[in-house]
């Protein structure tokens, strides 16, 4: 599996039962998982995964560890699946490298490693990425208080997500909390565990799903729901298709968004704003 990835600035990574790839220059800092996985502050601590932020000697990083499932049947099923597909950590590494090569923005991967052991039915993954020195998109929205600021941010999101799609990618969880934005309104895509290349089959539906994911979580952060049209207009600004085709797709988007908002209302137990 490692032979499929050829990057001059990457080295083969091995430590105990862990295998994978490490960015050249980081091999000593990231040598011992049992050590650096305990450093820094906890960001997420769940039964299936943990995320820690660590101010390492070489720079700030995020360390994500995915644990083996609980229960024998779940461990057996996951282990069997992992024998039939590339390790998740290496898939994330590949897609991040592809995003960067395509001129898109995301955290630079520093380590991708996996620990698959038959005798323990272990299926653990480890991913380390450089921290981006920019605020989350969701945080910027919450801190904004002027209509012009909201419009600028939403337009940047529409253009950024459109660029992602035009470059042939789909985000796995396209939420305002999974993006950063810099001073020039460039968008950075985080949490690329399920980010993938667009396939011809189902590409339209996948793109619309990203728009719905983003819109359903952004609407509650806006002072007026009509501001969401800034995002939609920016996304379709460079669309070269006939106006009738675009209009039909936008109608489909609004239908999907309404269904998603209804689902979220049931999950959250409260009313959510609608696109007007």
NUZA-341101 format. One record per residue (C-alpha): residue number from 1; residue in one letter; x, y negated, z negated. Coordinates in steps of 0.5 Angstrom, whole numbers, plus 500, padded with zeros to 3 digits. Layout:
! residues N
<r num="NUM" residu="a" xx="X" yy="Y" zz="Z"/>
...
END
This chain:
! residues 276
<r num="1" residu="x" xx="500" yy="500" zz="500"/>
<r num="2" residu="x" xx="506" yy="495" zz="498"/>
<r num="3" residu="x" xx="508" yy="496" zz="505"/>
<r num="4" residu="x" xx="502" yy="493" zz="508"/>
<r num="5" residu="x" xx="504" yy="486" zz="505"/>
<r num="6" residu="x" xx="511" yy="483" zz="508"/>
<r num="7" residu="x" xx="513" yy="476" zz="505"/>
<r num="8" residu="x" xx="520" yy="474" zz="504"/>
<r num="9" residu="x" xx="519" yy="471" zz="498"/>
<r num="10" residu="x" xx="516" yy="477" zz="494"/>
<r num="11" residu="x" xx="519" yy="482" zz="491"/>
<r num="12" residu="x" xx="516" yy="489" zz="489"/>
<r num="13" residu="x" xx="514" yy="489" zz="482"/>
<r num="14" residu="x" xx="515" yy="496" zz="477"/>
<r num="15" residu="x" xx="514" yy="496" zz="470"/>
<r num="16" residu="x" xx="512" yy="502" zz="467"/>
<r num="17" residu="x" xx="506" yy="505" zz="470"/>
<r num="18" residu="x" xx="505" yy="498" zz="473"/>
<r num="19" residu="x" xx="506" yy="497" zz="481"/>
<r num="20" residu="x" xx="505" yy="491" zz="485"/>
<r num="21" residu="x" xx="508" yy="485" zz="488"/>
<r num="22" residu="x" xx="511" yy="479" zz="484"/>
<r num="23" residu="x" xx="513" yy="472" zz="487"/>
<r num="24" residu="x" xx="521" yy="471" zz="487"/>
<r num="25" residu="x" xx="524" yy="467" zz="482"/>
<r num="26" residu="x" xx="518" yy="470" zz="477"/>
<r num="27" residu="x" xx="520" yy="477" zz="476"/>
<r num="28" residu="x" xx="524" yy="476" zz="469"/>
<r num="29" residu="x" xx="518" yy="471" zz="466"/>
<r num="30" residu="x" xx="513" yy="476" zz="469"/>
<r num="31" residu="x" xx="517" yy="483" zz="467"/>
<r num="32" residu="x" xx="513" yy="485" zz="461"/>
<r num="33" residu="x" xx="505" yy="485" zz="461"/>
<r num="34" residu="x" xx="504" yy="487" zz="454"/>
<r num="35" residu="x" xx="508" yy="481" zz="452"/>
<r num="36" residu="x" xx="506" yy="475" zz="457"/>
<r num="37" residu="x" xx="499" yy="478" zz="457"/>
<r num="38" residu="x" xx="498" yy="476" zz="449"/>
<r num="39" residu="x" xx="501" yy="469" zz="450"/>
<r num="40" residu="x" xx="498" yy="462" zz="451"/>
<r num="41" residu="x" xx="490" yy="461" zz="450"/>
<r num="42" residu="x" xx="484" yy="465" zz="451"/>
<r num="43" residu="x" xx="480" yy="462" zz="456"/>
<r num="44" residu="x" xx="475" yy="469" zz="457"/>
<r num="45" residu="x" xx="475" yy="475" zz="453"/>
<r num="46" residu="x" xx="470" yy="480" zz="455"/>
<r num="47" residu="x" xx="470" yy="488" zz="455"/>
<r num="48" residu="x" xx="472" yy="488" zz="462"/>
<r num="49" residu="x" xx="476" yy="482" zz="463"/>
<r num="50" residu="x" xx="480" yy="477" zz="460"/>
<r num="51" residu="x" xx="483" yy="470" zz="462"/>
<r num="52" residu="x" xx="489" yy="467" zz="459"/>
<r num="53" residu="x" xx="492" yy="460" zz="460"/>
<r num="54" residu="x" xx="500" yy="460" zz="459"/>
<r num="55" residu="x" xx="505" yy="455" zz="459"/>
<r num="56" residu="x" xx="510" yy="459" zz="461"/>
<r num="57" residu="x" xx="518" yy="457" zz="462"/>
<r num="58" residu="x" xx="517" yy="456" zz="470"/>
<r num="59" residu="x" xx="510" yy="452" zz="469"/>
<r num="60" residu="x" xx="503" yy="453" zz="467"/>
<r num="61" residu="x" xx="499" yy="459" zz="469"/>
<r num="62" residu="x" xx="493" yy="463" zz="469"/>
<r num="63" residu="x" xx="493" yy="471" zz="467"/>
<r num="64" residu="x" xx="487" yy="475" zz="469"/>
<r num="65" residu="x" xx="487" yy="482" zz="467"/>
<r num="66" residu="x" xx="481" yy="487" zz="469"/>
<r num="67" residu="x" xx="481" yy="493" zz="464"/>
<r num="68" residu="x" xx="478" yy="500" zz="465"/>
<r num="69" residu="x" xx="471" yy="501" zz="464"/>
<r num="70" residu="x" xx="468" yy="504" zz="458"/>
<r num="71" residu="x" xx="465" yy="511" zz="458"/>
<r num="72" residu="x" xx="468" yy="517" zz="462"/>
<r num="73" residu="x" xx="463" yy="517" zz="468"/>
<r num="74" residu="x" xx="464" yy="510" zz="469"/>
<r num="75" residu="x" xx="472" yy="511" zz="469"/>
<r num="76" residu="x" xx="472" yy="517" zz="473"/>
<r num="77" residu="x" xx="467" yy="513" zz="478"/>
<r num="78" residu="x" xx="472" yy="507" zz="478"/>
<r num="79" residu="x" xx="478" yy="511" zz="479"/>
<r num="80" residu="x" xx="475" yy="515" zz="485"/>
<r num="81" residu="x" xx="473" yy="508" zz="488"/>
<r num="82" residu="x" xx="480" yy="506" zz="487"/>
<r num="83" residu="x" xx="483" yy="512" zz="491"/>
<r num="84" residu="x" xx="480" yy="510" zz="497"/>
<r num="85" residu="x" xx="481" yy="502" zz="497"/>
<r num="86" residu="x" xx="487" yy="498" zz="496"/>
<r num="87" residu="x" xx="488" yy="495" zz="489"/>
<r num="88" residu="x" xx="483" yy="489" zz="487"/>
<r num="89" residu="x" xx="489" yy="485" zz="485"/>
<r num="90" residu="x" xx="493" yy="486" zz="492"/>
<r num="91" residu="x" xx="487" yy="484" zz="496"/>
<r num="92" residu="x" xx="486" yy="478" zz="492"/>
<r num="93" residu="x" xx="494" yy="476" zz="493"/>
<r num="94" residu="x" xx="493" yy="478" zz="501"/>
<r num="95" residu="x" xx="487" yy="473" zz="501"/>
<r num="96" residu="x" xx="490" yy="468" zz="497"/>
<r num="97" residu="x" xx="496" yy="468" zz="502"/>
<r num="98" residu="x" xx="491" yy="468" zz="508"/>
<r num="99" residu="x" xx="488" yy="462" zz="505"/>
<r num="100" residu="x" xx="494" yy="458" zz="504"/>
<r num="101" residu="x" xx="497" yy="460" zz="511"/>
<r num="102" residu="x" xx="490" yy="458" zz="514"/>
<r num="103" residu="x" xx="491" yy="451" zz="511"/>
<r num="104" residu="x" xx="486" yy="452" zz="506"/>
<r num="105" residu="x" xx="487" yy="450" zz="498"/>
<r num="106" residu="x" xx="487" yy="455" zz="493"/>
<r num="107" residu="x" xx="492" yy="457" zz="487"/>
<r num="108" residu="x" xx="499" yy="460" zz="489"/>
<r num="109" residu="x" xx="499" yy="468" zz="487"/>
<r num="110" residu="x" xx="505" yy="469" zz="483"/>
<r num="111" residu="x" xx="504" yy="477" zz="481"/>
<r num="112" residu="x" xx="499" yy="482" zz="483"/>
<r num="113" residu="x" xx="499" yy="489" zz="479"/>
<r num="114" residu="x" xx="495" yy="495" zz="478"/>
<r num="115" residu="x" xx="496" yy="501" zz="473"/>
<r num="116" residu="x" xx="492" yy="507" zz="476"/>
<r num="117" residu="x" xx="493" yy="513" zz="472"/>
<r num="118" residu="x" xx="490" yy="520" zz="473"/>
<r num="119" residu="x" xx="491" yy="523" zz="466"/>
<r num="120" residu="x" xx="488" yy="517" zz="463"/>
<r num="121" residu="x" xx="483" yy="515" zz="468"/>
<r num="122" residu="x" xx="486" yy="508" zz="468"/>
<r num="123" residu="x" xx="484" yy="503" zz="473"/>
<r num="124" residu="x" xx="487" yy="496" zz="470"/>
<r num="125" residu="x" xx="489" yy="490" zz="475"/>
<r num="126" residu="x" xx="493" yy="484" zz="473"/>
<r num="127" residu="x" xx="493" yy="477" zz="477"/>
<r num="128" residu="x" xx="497" yy="471" zz="475"/>
<r num="129" residu="x" xx="497" yy="465" zz="479"/>
<r num="130" residu="x" xx="499" yy="458" zz="478"/>
<r num="131" residu="x" xx="495" yy="453" zz="475"/>
<r num="132" residu="x" xx="492" yy="447" zz="479"/>
<r num="133" residu="x" xx="493" yy="440" zz="476"/>
<r num="134" residu="x" xx="486" yy="438" zz="478"/>
<r num="135" residu="x" xx="480" yy="437" zz="475"/>
<r num="136" residu="x" xx="474" yy="442" zz="476"/>
<r num="137" residu="x" xx="469" yy="440" zz="481"/>
<r num="138" residu="x" xx="463" yy="441" zz="476"/>
<r num="139" residu="x" xx="467" yy="437" zz="471"/>
<r num="140" residu="x" xx="468" yy="431" zz="476"/>
<r num="141" residu="x" xx="460" yy="431" zz="477"/>
<r num="142" residu="x" xx="459" yy="431" zz="470"/>
<r num="143" residu="x" xx="464" yy="425" zz="469"/>
<r num="144" residu="x" xx="461" yy="421" zz="474"/>
<r num="145" residu="x" xx="456" yy="416" zz="473"/>
<r num="146" residu="x" xx="455" yy="412" zz="480"/>
<r num="147" residu="x" xx="451" yy="414" zz="486"/>
<r num="148" residu="x" xx="457" yy="413" zz="490"/>
<r num="149" residu="x" xx="462" yy="417" zz="486"/>
<r num="150" residu="x" xx="456" yy="423" zz="487"/>
<r num="151" residu="x" xx="456" yy="422" zz="494"/>
<r num="152" residu="x" xx="463" yy="422" zz="495"/>
<r num="153" residu="x" xx="464" yy="428" zz="491"/>
<r num="154" residu="x" xx="458" yy="432" zz="495"/>
<r num="155" residu="x" xx="461" yy="430" zz="502"/>
<r num="156" residu="x" xx="468" yy="433" zz="500"/>
<r num="157" residu="x" xx="465" yy="439" zz="498"/>
<r num="158" residu="x" xx="460" yy="440" zz="504"/>
<r num="159" residu="x" xx="467" yy="438" zz="509"/>
<r num="160" residu="x" xx="471" yy="443" zz="504"/>
<r num="161" residu="x" xx="466" yy="449" zz="505"/>
<r num="162" residu="x" xx="465" yy="448" zz="512"/>
<r num="163" residu="x" xx="473" yy="448" zz="513"/>
<r num="164" residu="x" xx="473" yy="455" zz="509"/>
<r num="165" residu="x" xx="468" yy="458" zz="514"/>
<r num="166" residu="x" xx="470" yy="455" zz="520"/>
<r num="167" residu="x" xx="477" yy="458" zz="518"/>
<r num="168" residu="x" xx="474" yy="465" zz="518"/>
<r num="169" residu="x" xx="473" yy="466" zz="510"/>
<r num="170" residu="x" xx="467" yy="467" zz="505"/>
<r num="171" residu="x" xx="468" yy="465" zz="498"/>
<r num="172" residu="x" xx="465" yy="471" zz="493"/>
<r num="173" residu="x" xx="463" yy="466" zz="488"/>
<r num="174" residu="x" xx="462" yy="459" zz="491"/>
<r num="175" residu="x" xx="460" yy="455" zz="485"/>
<r num="176" residu="x" xx="462" yy="448" zz="483"/>
<r num="177" residu="x" xx="466" yy="451" zz="477"/>
<r num="178" residu="x" xx="470" yy="455" zz="482"/>
<r num="179" residu="x" xx="473" yy="449" zz="485"/>
<r num="180" residu="x" xx="478" yy="444" zz="484"/>
<r num="181" residu="x" xx="478" yy="437" zz="487"/>
<r num="182" residu="x" xx="484" yy="432" zz="488"/>
<r num="183" residu="x" xx="485" yy="425" zz="488"/>
<r num="184" residu="x" xx="484" yy="425" zz="496"/>
<r num="185" residu="x" xx="478" yy="429" zz="495"/>
<r num="186" residu="x" xx="481" yy="435" zz="498"/>
<r num="187" residu="x" xx="477" yy="442" zz="495"/>
<r num="188" residu="x" xx="481" yy="448" zz="492"/>
<r num="189" residu="x" xx="478" yy="454" zz="492"/>
<r num="190" residu="x" xx="479" yy="458" zz="485"/>
<r num="191" residu="x" xx="477" yy="465" zz="483"/>
<r num="192" residu="x" xx="478" yy="469" zz="489"/>
<r num="193" residu="x" xx="477" yy="476" zz="487"/>
<r num="194" residu="x" xx="471" yy="477" zz="492"/>
<r num="195" residu="x" xx="473" yy="472" zz="497"/>
<r num="196" residu="x" xx="474" yy="475" zz="504"/>
<r num="197" residu="x" xx="474" yy="474" zz="512"/>
<r num="198" residu="x" xx="468" yy="473" zz="515"/>
<r num="199" residu="x" xx="465" yy="479" zz="519"/>
<r num="200" residu="x" xx="461" yy="478" zz="526"/>
<r num="201" residu="x" xx="456" yy="482" zz="523"/>
<r num="202" residu="x" xx="452" yy="478" zz="517"/>
<r num="203" residu="x" xx="456" yy="472" zz="518"/>
<r num="204" residu="x" xx="450" yy="467" zz="518"/>
<r num="205" residu="x" xx="447" yy="470" zz="512"/>
<r num="206" residu="x" xx="454" yy="470" zz="508"/>
<r num="207" residu="x" xx="455" yy="462" zz="510"/>
<r num="208" residu="x" xx="448" yy="461" zz="507"/>
<r num="209" residu="x" xx="449" yy="465" zz="501"/>
<r num="210" residu="x" xx="455" yy="460" zz="500"/>
<r num="211" residu="x" xx="451" yy="454" zz="501"/>
<r num="212" residu="x" xx="446" yy="457" zz="496"/>
<r num="213" residu="x" xx="451" yy="459" zz="491"/>
<r num="214" residu="x" xx="454" yy="452" zz="491"/>
<r num="215" residu="x" xx="447" yy="448" zz="491"/>
<r num="216" residu="x" xx="443" yy="452" zz="486"/>
<r num="217" residu="x" xx="449" yy="450" zz="481"/>
<r num="218" residu="x" xx="450" yy="443" zz="483"/>
<r num="219" residu="x" xx="443" yy="441" zz="483"/>
<r num="220" residu="x" xx="442" yy="441" zz="475"/>
<r num="221" residu="x" xx="449" yy="436" zz="475"/>
<r num="222" residu="x" xx="446" yy="431" zz="479"/>
<r num="223" residu="x" xx="442" yy="425" zz="477"/>
<r num="224" residu="x" xx="437" yy="425" zz="483"/>
<r num="225" residu="x" xx="436" yy="432" zz="487"/>
<r num="226" residu="x" xx="436" yy="428" zz="493"/>
<r num="227" residu="x" xx="443" yy="427" zz="493"/>
<r num="228" residu="x" xx="444" yy="434" zz="495"/>
<r num="229" residu="x" xx="443" yy="432" zz="502"/>
<r num="230" residu="x" xx="450" yy="429" zz="502"/>
<r num="231" residu="x" xx="453" yy="436" zz="501"/>
<r num="232" residu="x" xx="448" yy="439" zz="507"/>
<r num="233" residu="x" xx="449" yy="433" zz="512"/>
<r num="234" residu="x" xx="457" yy="433" zz="511"/>
<r num="235" residu="x" xx="457" yy="441" zz="512"/>
<r num="236" residu="x" xx="453" yy="440" zz="518"/>
<r num="237" residu="x" xx="457" yy="434" zz="521"/>
<r num="238" residu="x" xx="461" yy="437" zz="526"/>
<r num="239" residu="x" xx="457" yy="443" zz="528"/>
<r num="240" residu="x" xx="457" yy="444" zz="535"/>
<r num="241" residu="x" xx="450" yy="448" zz="536"/>
<r num="242" residu="x" xx="444" yy="445" zz="539"/>
<r num="243" residu="x" xx="440" yy="441" zz="534"/>
<r num="244" residu="x" xx="434" yy="446" zz="534"/>
<r num="245" residu="x" xx="439" yy="452" zz="532"/>
<r num="246" residu="x" xx="442" yy="448" zz="526"/>
<r num="247" residu="x" xx="435" yy="445" zz="524"/>
<r num="248" residu="x" xx="432" yy="453" zz="524"/>
<r num="249" residu="x" xx="438" yy="455" zz="520"/>
<r num="250" residu="x" xx="437" yy="449" zz="515"/>
<r num="251" residu="x" xx="430" yy="451" zz="514"/>
<r num="252" residu="x" xx="433" yy="458" zz="512"/>
<r num="253" residu="x" xx="437" yy="455" zz="507"/>
<r num="254" residu="x" xx="432" yy="451" zz="504"/>
<r num="255" residu="x" xx="428" yy="458" zz="503"/>
<r num="256" residu="x" xx="434" yy="462" zz="500"/>
<r num="257" residu="x" xx="435" yy="456" zz="495"/>
<r num="258" residu="x" xx="428" yy="456" zz="493"/>
<r num="259" residu="x" xx="428" yy="463" zz="491"/>
<r num="260" residu="x" xx="435" yy="463" zz="488"/>
<r num="261" residu="x" xx="432" yy="457" zz="484"/>
<r num="262" residu="x" xx="426" yy="461" zz="482"/>
<r num="263" residu="x" xx="431" yy="467" zz="480"/>
<r num="264" residu="x" xx="435" yy="462" zz="476"/>
<r num="265" residu="x" xx="429" yy="459" zz="472"/>
<r num="266" residu="x" xx="427" yy="466" zz="470"/>
<r num="267" residu="x" xx="435" yy="468" zz="467"/>
<r num="268" residu="x" xx="436" yy="461" zz="464"/>
<r num="269" residu="x" xx="429" yy="460" zz="461"/>
<r num="270" residu="x" xx="428" yy="453" zz="463"/>
<r num="271" residu="x" xx="426" yy="449" zz="469"/>
<r num="272" residu="x" xx="431" yy="447" zz="475"/>
<r num="273" residu="x" xx="431" yy="441" zz="479"/>
<r num="274" residu="x" xx="429" yy="442" zz="487"/>
<r num="275" residu="x" xx="431" yy="440" zz="493"/>
<r num="276" residu="x" xx="427" yy="434" zz="496"/>
END
